Amino acid sequence: MFPQALNECYEVIAFVKTHCDEFGINPERIVAGGHSAGGNLSAAVAIMDGAEIKLRLKGVLMTYPPMDIYTDAFLKDQPKGCIPPKMARISDACYLQPKEARKNPLVSPVFASIDQCAW
């Protein structure tokens, strides 16, 4: 449920960034990534970072991210193999109510402006 999962993702990346030596990683090469809902969260983390400029992500890797959970699933293209629109509609409603709140770019990144993104 929004915003708990998003805040937790941001905090995990911030933790890794501040403990790079322990993880043996380059702090200048951190990328957020995820599949499906994880892709949505990765995009939202990048938008959050655009406002805070704390993580300085190198990029975002997303596969099949739901970028718009405001628009009704029945109004979207339905390619073969996609989640049935009725199921998508239920999933969207479970993530955030009321529907109008789903226009928040941290929920539906498609509504973000380019200057809101960190990269």
Residue, then its C-alpha position, 0 to 999 in steps of 0.5 A: m500500500f502506498p506510500q509504505a513500500l515506496n518509502e522502504c525502497y528508498e530507505v534500502i537504497a539510501f542504506v546501501k549508498t551509505h554502506c558501499d564499502e561494506f557491500g563492495i560497490n561503487p556509490e556512483r553506480i547505483v541503479a534502481g530496478g524492478h519488474s512489474a510493481g518493482g519497476n513502478l517503485s524504481a521509477a518512483v524512487a528516481i522521482m523522489d530522488g529528483a526532489e531530494i538529490k540524496l541517492r544520485l542514482k545512475g539510472v533505472l531499469m524497469t521491466y513491465p512497470p505499471m506507469d499509470i494506475y490512474t487510467d482505467a485498465f479497460l481503456k488501455d491496450q491489452p496485448k496478449g499475455c497481459i494481466p486481465p483488465k478486471m484484475a488490474r483494476i482491482s490491483d490498482a484500487c488496492y494500492l491506493q484510494p481514492k482514484e484521484a490520488r493515483k495521479n500522484p507521480l509517485v504512484s503513476p510515474v507517467f504523470a511526472s514532469i521531466d524536471q522531477c526525475a533525478w536522471 
